[in-house]
């Protein structure tokens, strides 16, 4: 018995072959219908290299179903994640990406799929603050679920709060390998390509861990931000403070996007115990999560 569930790419390819249209003809029909899409994008969808994940892509798929002469929902029902959520129910990840203009361009150049190849299940951020109140290192542990078969690839995006240019490095610790790295010191921004150690089947879970470090800065660290683009099981933030650099207070909060005010509107107190502050969110929804601390 064949339990194979057809992927979006397989369903789209079959529909295109049955209709007998070239990608150029399909592109022309969609353009005339007011939903322009490039041949490259259509090719990526057909090959499985990317999925129609943006909100406006749903309207394109509805028109594409008409062009290909298939029933309504024939394509859109296959834009789901491995746990059954439809792609059009996911969050617009662009809202939580730092320096979106630069990051989007680099991601495209690296041929990475922002939101379709992998889904975060859980994230742990461990940040160490040194004697001078600056960030010493940030270790990130992630549990991923693969949304399509192949070698998982993703981007690590890190933007530092600092006065003046800084340089960052990323070091794989477990379950991943480092690919190409693009850095913008003048914007305190690093974008790194990461890959898993082996190809995986759709629905597989795997864990990875990496460490971020940066050149020393005179600006005291005051917050840790984590962008969440899909609902996860847990998000954990742990801040370890040097014994000689203890803040007077720590708070945790959430904001809707990177465009909101720097400080979230609603925050909760986080206790400091043995020089460590930690907060855990269960089933965190898309948004920007933060821990913020104040010095004397």
C-alpha positions in Angstrom: 0.0 0.0 0.0 1.4 3.4 -1.0 1.1 5.9 1.8 2.9 8.6 -0.1 1.2 12.0 0.1 1.9 14.1 -3.0 3.9 17.3 -2.4 2.8 20.7 -3.7 5.6 20.4 -6.3 4.3 17.1 -7.6 0.7 18.2 -7.7 1.7 21.4 -9.5 3.9 19.6 -12.0 1.1 17.1 -12.8 -1.4 19.9 -13.4 1.0 21.8 -15.7 1.7 18.7 -17.7 -2.0 17.9 -18.0 -2.8 21.4 -19.2 0.0 21.4 -21.7 1.1 25.0 -21.0 4.6 26.3 -20.9 5.8 28.3 -17.8 5.9 31.4 -20.1 2.3 30.9 -21.1 1.3 30.4 -17.5 3.2 33.5 -16.5 1.4 35.5 -19.2 -2.0 34.4 -18.1 -1.3 35.2 -14.5 0.0 38.6 -15.5 -3.1 39.4 -17.4 -5.2 38.3 -14.4 -3.3 40.9 -12.3 -1.2 38.5 -10.2 2.2 38.7 -11.8 4.8 36.1 -10.9 8.2 35.4 -12.5 9.1 32.3 -14.5 11.8 31.6 -11.9 9.3 31.5 -9.1 7.1 29.2 -11.0 10.1 26.9 -11.8 11.1 26.9 -8.1 7.5 25.9 -7.1 7.4 23.2 -9.7 10.8 21.8 -8.7 10.1 22.0 -4.9 13.0 24.4 -4.3 10.5 26.8 -2.6 6.9 27.0 -1.6 4.3 29.8 -2.0 4.5 31.0 1.6 3.8 34.7 1.4 0.2 35.9 2.1 -0.2 37.3 -1.5 0.9 33.9 -2.9 -2.5 32.4 -1.9 -4.2 34.7 -4.3 -1.7 33.7 -7.0 -2.5 30.0 -6.4 -6.3 30.6 -6.7 -5.7 32.2 -10.1 -3.2 29.5 -11.1 -5.9 26.9 -10.4 -8.1 28.6 -12.8 -5.4 28.9 -15.5 -4.6 25.2 -15.1 -8.2 24.1 -15.2 -8.2 22.3 -11.9 -10.8 22.4 -9.1 -10.7 25.2 -6.5 -8.4 24.1 -3.7 -6.5 21.6 -5.8 -3.2 23.4 -5.3 -3.8 25.4 -2.1 -4.7 22.2 -0.1 -1.2 21.0 -0.6 0.6 24.0 0.8 0.7 22.6 4.3 3.4 21.9 6.8 4.3 18.4 7.9 2.0 18.8 10.9 -1.0 19.7 8.8 -1.1 23.5 9.1 -1.8 25.2 5.8 0.8 27.7 4.6 -1.8 30.4 4.3 -2.4 30.1 8.0 1.2 30.9 8.9 2.5 34.3 9.9 4.0 36.9 7.5 7.6 36.3 8.6 8.7 39.6 7.0 7.3 41.4 10.0 9.9 39.9 12.4 13.0 40.0 10.3 15.7 42.6 11.3 17.1 44.8 8.5 14.6 43.3 6.1 15.9 45.2 3.1 19.5 43.8 3.3 18.5 40.4 4.7 16.0 39.6 2.0 18.5 40.4 -0.8 21.2 38.2 0.8 18.8 35.4 1.4 17.8 35.5 -2.3 21.5 35.5 -3.3 22.2 32.5 -1.2 19.1 30.7 -2.7 17.7 30.0 0.7 14.0 29.5 1.4 13.0 31.7 4.4 9.8 30.0 5.4 8.9 26.7 3.8 11.8 24.2 4.0 11.9 24.0 7.8 9.8 24.8 10.8 11.2 25.6 14.3 9.7 23.4 17.0 11.7 24.8 20.0 14.4 27.4 20.5 16.8 28.0 23.5 18.8 31.2 23.7 21.7 31.3 26.2 23.4 34.7 26.4 26.4 35.4 28.6 27.1 38.9 29.9 30.7 39.7 30.9 32.2 41.8 33.7 32.1 44.9 31.4 28.4 44.4 30.8 28.9 43.5 27.2 27.8 40.3 25.4 30.4 37.6 25.6 28.6 34.9 23.6 25.2 33.6 22.6 24.5 29.9 22.2 21.4 28.9 20.3 19.8 25.5 20.3 17.0 24.7 17.8 14.8 21.7 17.2 13.7 21.7 13.5 11.1 19.8 11.6 11.7 19.3 7.9 8.9 20.3 5.6 10.3 18.7 2.5 12.8 16.0 1.7 16.4 17.0 1.0 19.4 18.6 2.7 18.0 21.2 5.2 19.5 24.7 4.7 18.6 27.8 6.6 19.9 31.3 7.5 21.1 32.6 10.8 20.5 36.3 11.1 22.1 38.3 13.9 21.9 42.0 14.5 23.8 43.5 17.4 22.9 46.5 19.5 26.1 48.4 19.4 27.6 51.9 18.9 29.9 51.8 15.9 30.8 48.9 13.7 31.3 45.4 15.2 32.3 42.1 13.7 30.5 38.8 14.5 31.4 35.2 14.1 29.2 32.1 14.1 30.5 28.6 15.1 28.5 25.4 14.6 28.5 23.3 17.8 26.2 20.4 17.0 24.0 19.1 14.2 24.9 21.7 11.6 27.7 23.0 9.3 28.5 26.5 8.4 28.2 27.6 4.8 28.6 31.1 3.3 28.8 34.0 5.7 27.8 37.6 4.7 28.6 40.4 7.2 27.8 44.1 7.3 29.9 45.5 10.1 28.6 49.0 9.6 25.1 47.7 10.4 26.3 45.2 13.0 24.6 42.5 10.9 25.6 38.9 10.1 23.8 36.5 7.8 25.1 33.0 7.7 24.1 29.9 5.7 23.7 26.7 7.8 23.1 23.2 6.7 22.3 19.9 8.4 24.8 17.1 8.3 22.7 14.8 6.0 19.6 14.8 3.8 16.4 14.2 5.6 12.8 13.0 4.8 9.8 15.3 5.1 8.6 15.4 8.7 11.9 14.4 10.3 13.0 16.2 13.5 16.6 17.2 14.2 18.5 19.4 16.6 21.3 21.9 16.1 23.4 24.2 18.1 25.6 27.2 17.3 27.5 30.0 19.0 27.5 33.7 18.1 30.3 36.0 19.3 31.2 39.6 18.5 34.0 42.0 18.9 34.0 43.9 22.2 31.9 47.0 22.4 31.7 49.9 24.9 27.9 49.8 24.9 26.4 47.8 27.8 24.1 45.0 26.7 20.5 45.7 27.6 18.3 43.2 25.8 18.0 39.9 23.9 15.5 39.7 21.0 14.2 36.6 19.3 12.1 36.7 16.2 9.4 33.9 16.0 7.8 33.4 12.6 5.8 30.3 13.3 4.0 28.9 16.5 6.5 26.7 18.3 6.3 24.3 21.3 8.6 26.4 23.5 10.9 29.4 23.5 13.5 29.7 26.2 15.8 32.6 27.0 18.5 32.4 29.6 20.8 35.3 30.5 23.9 34.6 32.6 25.4 37.7 34.2 29.0 38.0 35.5 29.1 38.2 39.4 30.4 41.7 39.1 27.8 42.8 36.6 24.4 42.2 38.1 21.4 44.2 36.7 18.8 45.8 39.0 15.9 44.2 37.1 15.0 41.9 34.2 11.8 41.8 32.3 10.4 39.7 29.5 7.9 40.8 26.8 6.5 40.4 23.4 5.9 42.8 20.5 4.2 42.2 17.2 7.1 43.1 14.8 10.5 44.7 14.5 8.8 47.9 13.5 7.2 48.3 16.9 8.7 50.4 19.8 12.0 49.1 21.1 10.4 48.2 24.4 7.3 45.9 24.4 4.1 47.4 25.8 3.5 44.6 28.2 6.3 43.0 30.2 6.6 40.7 33.2 9.3 40.6 35.9 11.9 37.9 35.7 13.7 36.9 38.9 17.5 36.7 39.0 18.9 33.7 40.8 22.6 32.8 41.1 23.4 35.4 38.5 21.0 33.9 36.0 17.6 35.1 34.6 15.5 32.8 32.5 12.0 32.8 31.0 10.1 30.2 29.1 7.2 30.8 26.7 5.0 27.8 25.8 3.3 27.7 22.4 4.7 31.1 21.5 2.9 32.7 18.6 4.6 34.7 15.9 6.1 37.9 17.1 9.3 39.4 18.6 10.1 38.1 22.0 12.5 39.8 24.4 14.3 39.9 27.7 15.4 43.4 28.8 17.5 44.4 31.8 18.5 47.6 33.5 21.8 48.6 35.1 22.3 50.9 38.1 
